[in-house]
């Protein structure tokens, strides 16, 4: 992530915990079958430790490369960061920040 994303944020990166769980499911019944039957999905959760607020979501199961999963995870993280910030602003009722 670029460091400029955090400049306008009220959240400190040290206060946010990220939990990523990626799973691969194989529908192969024999070792000799194609790996094209394997599918991958992932779950991401961002937790703001001081308030205990959590934003969760997942990348649906599909045929994706590691690079594609990394890209989707980064996009999801960026979206969740702003969602978590909005939730913290509502929870703490920060003046001057309306979302």
C-alpha positions as a Markdown table, in Angstrom:
| # | Residue | x | y | z |
|---|---|---|---|---|
| 1 | Unk | 0.0 | 0.0 | 0.0 |
| 2 | Unk | 1.2 | 3.5 | -0.7 |
| 3 | Unk | 1.9 | 5.6 | 2.3 |
| 4 | Unk | -0.1 | 8.5 | 1.0 |
| 5 | Unk | -3.4 | 6.6 | 1.6 |
| 6 | Unk | -2.9 | 7.1 | 5.3 |
| 7 | Unk | -2.3 | 10.8 | 5.2 |
| 8 | Unk | -5.9 | 11.9 | 5.2 |
| 9 | Unk | -7.1 | 9.1 | 7.4 |
| 10 | Unk | -8.0 | 9.4 | 11.1 |
| 11 | Unk | -7.0 | 5.8 | 11.7 |
| 12 | Unk | -3.5 | 4.9 | 12.6 |
| 13 | Unk | -2.2 | 1.8 | 10.8 |
| 14 | Unk | -0.8 | 0.5 | 14.1 |
| 15 | Unk | -4.4 | 0.5 | 15.5 |
| 16 | Unk | -5.8 | -1.7 | 12.7 |
| 17 | Unk | -5.3 | -5.5 | 12.7 |
| 18 | Unk | -5.7 | -7.3 | 9.4 |
| 19 | Unk | -6.7 | -10.9 | 9.1 |
| 20 | Unk | -6.5 | -12.7 | 5.8 |
| 21 | Unk | -7.5 | -16.3 | 5.2 |
| 22 | Unk | -7.1 | -17.8 | 1.8 |
| 23 | Unk | -8.3 | -21.3 | 1.0 |
| 24 | Unk | -7.9 | -23.5 | -2.0 |
| 25 | Unk | -10.4 | -26.3 | -2.6 |
| 26 | Unk | -9.6 | -29.2 | -4.9 |
| 27 | Unk | -12.3 | -31.1 | -6.7 |
| 28 | Unk | -9.8 | -33.7 | -7.9 |
| 29 | Unk | -10.5 | -37.2 | -6.9 |
| 30 | Unk | -7.1 | -38.5 | -8.2 |
| 31 | Unk | -3.7 | -37.0 | -8.1 |
| 32 | Unk | -3.4 | -37.4 | -11.9 |
| 33 | Unk | -6.3 | -35.0 | -12.6 |
| 34 | Unk | -5.8 | -31.5 | -13.8 |
| 35 | Unk | -5.2 | -28.7 | -11.3 |
| 36 | Unk | -7.7 | -26.6 | -13.3 |
| 37 | Unk | -10.3 | -28.2 | -11.0 |
| 38 | Unk | -8.9 | -26.3 | -8.0 |
| 39 | Unk | -10.6 | -23.1 | -6.9 |
| 40 | Unk | -9.5 | -20.3 | -4.6 |
| 41 | Unk | -11.3 | -17.9 | -2.3 |
| 42 | Unk | -10.3 | -15.6 | 0.5 |
| 43 | Unk | -11.7 | -13.7 | 3.5 |
| 44 | Unk | -10.4 | -10.4 | 4.8 |
| 45 | Unk | -11.2 | -8.7 | 8.1 |
| 46 | Unk | -9.9 | -5.3 | 9.3 |
| 47 | Unk | -10.3 | -4.6 | 13.1 |
| 48 | Unk | -9.9 | -1.3 | 14.8 |
| 49 | Unk | -8.4 | -2.4 | 18.1 |
| 50 | Unk | -9.3 | 0.7 | 20.3 |
| 51 | Unk | -13.0 | 0.5 | 19.4 |
| 52 | Unk | -13.3 | -3.1 | 18.5 |
| 53 | Unk | -15.1 | -2.4 | 15.3 |
| 54 | Unk | -14.6 | -4.9 | 12.5 |
| 55 | Unk | -15.2 | -4.8 | 8.7 |
| 56 | Unk | -15.3 | -8.2 | 7.0 |
| 57 | Unk | -15.7 | -9.5 | 3.5 |
| 58 | Unk | -14.7 | -12.2 | 1.1 |
| 59 | Unk | -13.5 | -12.8 | -2.4 |
| 60 | Unk | -15.8 | -15.4 | -4.0 |
| 61 | Unk | -14.5 | -18.8 | -5.0 |
| 62 | Unk | -13.1 | -18.9 | -8.5 |
| 63 | Unk | -10.1 | -19.8 | -10.7 |
| 64 | Unk | -7.5 | -17.1 | -10.0 |
| 65 | Unk | -3.7 | -16.9 | -10.0 |
| 66 | Unk | -1.7 | -15.7 | -7.0 |
| 67 | Unk | -1.2 | -12.4 | -8.7 |
| 68 | Unk | -4.9 | -11.9 | -9.3 |
| 69 | Unk | -5.7 | -12.8 | -5.7 |
| 70 | Unk | -3.2 | -10.4 | -4.4 |
| 71 | Unk | -4.7 | -7.6 | -6.6 |
| 72 | Unk | -8.2 | -8.4 | -5.4 |
| 73 | Unk | -7.0 | -8.5 | -1.8 |
| 74 | Unk | -5.4 | -5.1 | -2.2 |
| 75 | Unk | -8.6 | -3.6 | -3.7 |
| 76 | Unk | -10.7 | -5.1 | -0.9 |
| 77 | Unk | -8.3 | -3.8 | 1.7 |
| 78 | Unk | -8.5 | -0.2 | 0.3 |
| 79 | Unk | -12.3 | -0.4 | 0.2 |
| 80 | Unk | -12.5 | -1.8 | 3.8 |
| 81 | Unk | -10.0 | 0.8 | 5.1 |
| 82 | Unk | -12.5 | 3.6 | 4.1 |
| 83 | Unk | -15.4 | 1.6 | 5.4 |
| 84 | Unk | -13.7 | 1.0 | 8.7 |
| 85 | Unk | -12.8 | 4.7 | 8.9 |
| 86 | Unk | -16.4 | 5.7 | 8.3 |
| 87 | Unk | -17.6 | 3.2 | 11.0 |
| 88 | Unk | -15.1 | 4.6 | 13.5 |
| 89 | Unk | -16.1 | 8.2 | 12.7 |
| 90 | Unk | -19.8 | 7.3 | 13.3 |
| 91 | Unk | -18.9 | 5.4 | 16.5 |
| 92 | Unk | -16.7 | 8.2 | 18.0 |
| 93 | Unk | -18.8 | 11.0 | 16.5 |
| 94 | Unk | -15.7 | 12.9 | 15.3 |
| 95 | Unk | -16.5 | 16.5 | 14.6 |
| 96 | Unk | -15.9 | 17.8 | 11.1 |
| 97 | Unk | -15.9 | 14.3 | 9.5 |
| 98 | Unk | -19.3 | 13.4 | 8.2 |
| 99 | Unk | -19.8 | 10.2 | 6.3 |
